[in-house]
Amino acid sequence: MLVATVLGSGVAFLDSTVVNVALPTIGKDLHATIAELQWVVNAYTLTLAGMILLGGSLGDRYGRRRVFVIGVIWFAAASALCAVAADIQMLIAARALQGIGGALLTPGSLAIIQASFVREDRPRAVGAWSGLGGIAGAIGPFLGGWLVSTAGWRWVFLINLPLTAVVVAVAVRHVPETRDETEQGGFDVRGAVLAALALAGVTYALTEAPQPGASKPAVIVSAVLGVACAAGFVLTERERTRTGDPEAMMPLDVFASREFTAVNVVTFVVYGGMGVVFFLFVVALQVVAGFSPIAAGTALIPTTVLMLLLSSRAGALAQRIGPRIPMTAGLTVAGAGMVLMTRIGPHTSYVADVLPAVVVFALGLCAVVAPLTATVLATADVRHAGVASGVNNAVARAASLLFVAAIPPLAGLTGDVQAHPLVFLHGFRIAILIGATCLFLGAVLSGLTIRDDVLRAVPGRPEPECKVNCAVGAPPLEPGERKVLTVMTPAPPGSPGTPPNPGTRKHEA
């Protein structure tokens, strides 16, 4: 299960970071502006964030494994379209299709873990998922740089095909099917459409408004449409939640938990800030510092190593002492690492300037990802595992989408700025400091709103491992231990009393 879920979600994470390394080369090859390169990133994030709630609901209703596998296959087909794109518009459209596949597979990966592992094992399983998935995201820049330098940027999409084939084979053979048996009815098509239109409208307005020559009427109409659709989405989901409509894509009762709401607010702030880093960091190394694509990708290898070594341990630590301290400290450290990234310049040294920033950022990230994800799942009902995972993923992707759309243009990164290294550097530093401020704010929110005991297992009524007539249904008695064993044996005709089942008699030893 871990192989399938980690590799499946890892492919989606991998693709995001691989593409970021290839952006300067894609821009030169397809003659794209910085705004069009933003759309290469945002088109994927837009459909992912807009459809991920529907993906979680579909998994809960029709089977998490089934929807997960369909998403992986869809993602592979869209990757092939990206690889053969003839111009920037076709690439953007194919990236949007990729996001739909990601919306189907991403919530399914976490929901499978939540539904299939017992409560005591979930934090460690989520830690493994977070750590190994984070490694996939971190190794992406190195792999992308190597592919761009040796085979060309189209191979950053073709690499997904063999990986997704492995995911499908493992999932079909080894992942059990789970679903929410209480789910019934149709789909929340209106909610999904309103969510997608809201994100599309706001994203377009944020991206295009600062661009030279932008059409002000188009920006205003887009912003108004986005806000109106967002309000319509909230009203639609509130009404369906109130009436108990099973079609609700995002039942608002999942927000009845204060901790669930709080951790999603933290997610929005943190992933928004980190989205700016992942979009601009490897681009700045190439545009400003003159690093080759493979050198820029290699810069993040320490993140890969540290995520491998520490993420699972962070999940176990959060279960033992609570997630509040690891999240608060981790976000503070990660924010400090982002501040160090502003030392990048025309004569940057990897050892003196880049490596310290990457290591500090990675150490903070390791302490945050697993506790945050485990807290999201622990504060939601198990039967809403797909919805809870989908909500948190939607929040994370929407935050990255909106921050990447808004912050770079506001920092002065517009037009063909990638052709002017010093201008790009100035905007990069402003954008990174804004992102660091978001992480510091997330640390404050975590310290104030996350409880220490949220991951502790709640003592419940013990149940036997085997509920049928089985000789190994109970473990051997320890020395000095006494147990009561109930045995059902055939009762002779006419025996006094009322047995639980006709023809049986109960004895206790």
N, C-alpha and C positions, 0 to 999 in steps of 0.2 A: 504493500500500500504506500509506504513512504517513497519507494523508488518512483512509482507512477505519479504520485501527487507532487513530489519535489521536482521531478524532471518536467512534468507538464507545466506547472506554474513557472518553473525556472526558464523554460523556453520563452515565455512571455516577458519575463524580466530581462532575459538575455537579449531579446530583440530590441528592447527599449534602449539599452546602453550601447549595443553594437551600432545602432543607427546613429546615435549621437556622435560617435567617432567619425562616421562616414560623412557627416553633414558638409564639411568644407569641400570634400571631393565631389559630392553630389551637386553642390552649388555650382562648382566650376563646370562640371560635365553637362548639367541641364540648364545652365545660365539662370540660376534662381537667386532671388533677393533674400535678405535675412527674414523678411516676413513670410516668404514662401517656405523657407527652411523651418520656420516656426510651425507652419501648417503640416509639414511632414511629421513633426512630433505631435502636434495637437490634434490632427485628424484621427490618429490612433487613440489618443487619450480621450477624445470627445466621445467616440462611439463606445469605447470601453466603459467610461463613467456613465454614459447615458443608458446603456443596456445591462450593466452588471447586476442591478437589482432584479431585472427580469430573469437574468441567468440564474441567480440564486433561487428565485421562486420556481422556475422550471425544474431545477434539480430537486427541490423539496417535493414537487408534485409528481414528476414522471421518472424519477430515479437519478440520483446524483452521479452515479457512474455513467449512465447513458448520456446525460447532457454533457458531462465532462469529455467523453470520447468524441461526441459530435463537435464540441468546441475545438478540440485538438485537430480534427480533420479539417474543419473550416479554416482554422488558423494556417494550416499547411498550404491549403489551396490559395489563400490570399497572399501568402509569402511568395508563392510562385508568380503571381501576378505582379507583385512589387519588383521581382527580379527582371521581368521583361518590360518594365515601364519605358515608354518611348519619350516621355516628357514629364515635367514636374507635376502637371495636372493629373496625369494618369497615376503617377506615384502616390500623390495625395489621396486619390480615390481608393487605390488599393490598400493604402494604410488604414483608411476608414473601415474597409472590409475586414482587415486584420483585427481591428479593435472589437468587432462583433464576435469573432472567434475567441478573443481573450476574455470577453464578458461572459461567455458560456463556460470556459474552462477554469478561470481563476477562482470564483466562489466555490465551485465544485471541489477543488483540491482541498481547501480548508474544511468544507462541510463533511467530506469523507472522513477526515481525521476526527472531527468533532463527534460524528455519529458512530464511528467504528472503534475508537479507543475508550477504555474506561476512564472515569474522571481523574483518577490518580495519575494516569500515564499521559494525559493530554498535554500538560505543560512541557514535558520532555519531548513529546512528539512534535508539538508546535515549535519548540526550540530547534529541533532538527530540521523541520520544514523551513523555518525562518533562516537558519544558518546556511543550509545548503542552497536554498533559493536565493539568499543574499549573495552567496558565492557565484551563482549563475549570473546575477546582475553585475557583480564586480568583475568577473572574468570577461564579461562582454566587451569592454573597451580594448583589452589586450587582443582578444580574438578578432574584434572588428578592425583594429589597426593592422593586424597581420594580414587579414583577408584583403583589406583595401590596398595595402602596399604590394601584395603579391599577385592576387587574382582579380582585383577590381571590386567596386562597391556592391555590385549586384550579388556577389557571393555572400554578403552579410544576410541576405534573405534566403538564398538557396541552402544555407547551412541548417535552416530549420527543418527541412524535409526529412533527412534521416533521423533527427532527434524525435520528431513527432511520430515517426513510424515505430520507434521503440516504445514510446509512451502508450500508443494504442495497443500494441501487442501485450505489454505488461498489464495494462488496466483490464483488458478483456479477460485475461487469464487469472489474475490474482486479486483484483479489487472486488469486494462484495457490494451488491446493490443495496442501497438504503434509500428510504423516502419518508416523507411525512404522511402517514396514513389518513390523517384528518383533512388533508388538502383535497378540495373538490371544486368543480365549476370550471369556468373558462379562464381567460387571461386578462390582465389589466393592460389592454392595448392603449387605452387613453392615457393612463399614467406613464407608460413607457414613452409614448410619443411626446407628451408634455415635458418629460424630463430631458429627452434628447434635444428638443427645440429650445428649451431654456438654456442649456449649456451651450448649444450652438450659437444662439443669439448673443449671449453675454461674451462668449469667447471671441466672436467676430468683432464685436464692438471694442473690446479691450486690445485686440491685436492690431486692428486697422486704424483706430482713432489717432495714435501718435505718428502714423506713417506719413511721409511727404505726399501730398496730392490725394489724400484720402477723401472720399465723398462724405461730407458731414451728414446729409440726409440719410444715406445708407447706414451710417454708424448709429444715428439716433433711432431710426426705425428698428435696427437690429437689437439695440439695447432695450428699447421699450418692449419688443416682442419677447425677448429673453426673460425679462422681469415678469411680464404678464403670464408667460407659460410657467414660470417657477411658482407664482402664486396659485395658478390653476392646478398645478401638480399637488401642492400642499392641501388645497381645499378638497381635491378629489380623493386623496388618500385619507384625509381626516373623516370625510363622510363615509367612505367604505369601511374604515376601522370602526366608526360609531355604530354602523348597522351590522357589523360582523360579516361583511361581504368577503367570501373566500377568494375573490379575484384580486384583492388588494395587493399590489406589487410591493408596497412598503407599509405593512401594518404599523401604525404609529404607536401601538402598545409596546413595541420593543423598546421605545424610549421611556417607558415607565420606570425603568431602572435609572437612578441618578448616575451611577457609575458608568453605565453604557453610554449615556448621553455625554458625560464628561470626557470619557476616553475618545469619543468621536470628535469632540471639539479639539482635543489635543492632536488627534490625527490630522485634522484639517490644517491646523497651523504648522505642524511639523513637516508634513509631506509637501505642503506648499513651498516652504523654504528649501527643502531638499530637492524639489523638482527644479528649482532655479540652478542649483549647483550641478546636477547631473546634465542639464541642458548646456550650460556654458563652460564648465571646467575643461573638458577635453578639447573643446573648440578654442578656448583661449590659449591652451598650450600650443596649439598648431598655429593660430593666427598671430599671437603676440610673441610667444617665446621661440617660435620657429621649430618646434618639435615635429618629427615625422609622425604619421598616423600610428605606426607601431610603437614609437617611443611615448606618444601621448597615452596610448592604451596601457602600456606597461607601467605607467605611473601609478595605476590603481591596484597593482598586484598586492601590496601590503594589506589592502582592504580584504582581498580574497583570503589571504592567510589568516588574518585575525578573525574574520567571520567564521571560518572553519573551526578555529580553536576555541572560540569564546561564546558563540551564540547559544549553543545548547546548554552550556553552563549557566548562562544568564537566565535561561528559562527555568532551570532548576533552582537557582538562587532566588528568583522572584517567587517561586512557589514556597520557599522556605521562609523568607523574611518579608514577602509582600512586594508588589511591583512599584510602589511609590518611590522608594529610595533609588532603585536602579534606573527608573525612567527619569527622575529629576536630575540625578548626577550624570547620566548618559547624555541627556540633551544639553546640559551645560558644557560638557566636554566636547560634544560634536559641534556646538556653536563656536567654541574656541578654535576648533580646527578649521572652520569656515573662515574665521577672521584671519587665520594664518595664510589662507589661500590668496589673500589680497597682495601678498608679497611677489606674486608672479609678475614678471616684467620682460622687457626685451632681452635681458641677459640672465635669465633665470637659470640657476643651478638646481638640478634634480635633488641632489643630496642635501644641500643647504636650505632650499626654499620649498620644494614640492614635497619631499618625503616627510618632513615633520608635520606638515599640514594634513597629509593623507593619513598618517598614523594616528594622530590625535582625533581626527574626524571618525576614523574607523573604530577606534576604541569606544567612543561615545555611541556610535551606531550599534555596536554589538550589545551594549547594555540596554538598548531601547526596544529593538524590533521584536524580539521574542516576548518580553513581558507585556508590551502593548497589545500584540496579537492575542496572547493568551487571556488577557483581561477582557478584551472584546468578547471572546467566546464564552468566558466564564460568567459574564453578567447577562447572558441571553439564555432563553429557554432552549433546551436541546432540540425540540421539534421545530424551532425557527433557526436552526443552525445555518441553513443556506441563506435565509434572509439577513441574519445578523452579519454573516461574513460578507454578503453582498452590500449591505449598508456601509460597512467599514471600508470595503474596497472602493465603493462609489465615492465616499467622502475623500479617501486618499487620492484617487484619480482626478476627481473634480478639483481638488485643491491644487494638484500639480498642473492641471490644465489651465486654471484661472491665473495662477501665479506666473506660469511661463508665458501666458498671453499678455499679462499686464506689466510685470516688473521689467523685463528687458527693454521694451519700448520707452517706458518711463525713465529708464536709466540712460537713454540716448542711443540704444542699439536699434537703429532703423535703417531702411534703405540698403545700400551696399556697404555697410559699415565694416563687414568682414574684409574688405579690401583696404582698410585704413587701420593698421595695427594700434597706433597710439589712441585713436578715438575709441576703438573697441576696448582697449585696456581701461580707459576712464569709466566707460559704462559698465564693464565687467566688475570693477571694484565696487561701484555703487550697488549693483544688483546683488553681489555676494554679501555685502554688509546688511542689506535688507533681509536676505535669507537667514543670516546668522541671528538677527534680531527676532525672527520668527521662532527659531529654535530656543532662544532664551525665554521667550514668552511661553513656549510649550513647557519648559522646565518649571516655570512658576505655576502654571495651571496644573501640572501633574502633582506638584507638592501640595497644592491646596485642595484638589478634588478627588484624588485616587486614594482609596483605603488600602491599608496594609494587609487586611485579611481577605481580600476579594478572591484570591486564588486558593484559599484553604478548602480542603474537601469538607463538605457538610456531612456529619455523621448521620447515617440513615439506617433503616431496618435491614439487617443482614438477610440475604437470600441465598439459598443453596446454589452451587454451581451446576448441579444436575437435578432437574425437576421431574424426572421419570423414575420408575422403580429400578434403581441402579445400586449395585453393591459398593461403588466407590463414590457415592454422593456426599460423604462426609469424610474429612481428613482423620487420620489416626489420632487417638486421644494422647495428649501429653501426660507424663507422670503426674498423678494427683488431680487430674482433670475429670469432672463428671459431666455427662451429657444425658439428655433425655432423648430416647430413640422411639419414634412411633412406628409401629409395624401393623400393617393390615393383613389379616389372615382370613381364610374362609370360615364362616360361622356355621355351626351345625343348625339344622332346621329347628325353629322354635326357640332360638336363644333369646333371652330377655334383652331389653334395651333397644334403642334406635340407632343403628350404625350409620355412618356417613353414606355408605353405598349398600344397596341390598345384597345380602349374602356375604358380608364381611364383618369382622370384629376387630376393634382397636385394642392393642396392648401397649403399655409403656414400660420400658426397661431403664 
